[in-house]
Amino acid sequence: QTLEDLLRMCVLDWGGHWADHLCLAEFAYNNSFQSSICMAPFEALYGRPCRTPLCWTQVGERSMFGATFVQETTEKIRVLRLNMKEAQDRQRSYADRRRRELEFQVGDRVLSQDGYVEGP
């Protein structure tokens, strides 16, 4: 759902077809912090952070790629990250809306689906 929301926002912001923005959306998703794994998916897979276009200006590769290209790509990635944060927050609010606090008392019967039960 987050990727779908992200692509929808790309089309609204920049126009075109969603497939035109898929590679940048995938890049932004794979290099954004995921709270469930406490790191970016790229870092989880390869064991190191990805060298993004945001780093190109720091290591002097800007002239190799062209200043305009680096600037445009950097801005698009910044917007994508903001859009993805909004989409994640929206999905979290949907999940939280349906979530409810359950309170149990000693002696209440509950259904355990994991098969592991600790007790007397």
WOMO-V976734 format. One record per backbone hydrogen bond with DSSP energy under -1.0 kcal/mol. NH is the residue of the N-H (numbers start at 0). CO is the residue of the C=O. Records with the same first field share a line. If there is no record, write none. Layout:
NH: CO ; CO
This chain:
4: 0
5: 1
6: 2
7: 3
8: 4
9: 5
10: 6
11: 7
12: 8
13: 9
14: 10
19: 16
20: 17
24: 20
25: 21
26: 22
27: 23
28: 24
29: 25
30: 26
31: 28
33: 38
37: 33
38: 33
41: 29
43: 39
44: 40
45: 41
46: 42
51: 49
54: 51
57: 54
58: 54
60: 55
64: 60
65: 61
69: 65
70: 66
71: 67
72: 68
73: 69
74: 70
75: 71
76: 72
77: 73
78: 74
79: 75
80: 76
81: 77
82: 78
83: 79
84: 80
85: 81
86: 82
87: 83
88: 84
89: 85
90: 86
91: 87
92: 88
93: 89
94: 90
95: 91
96: 92
97: 93
107: 104
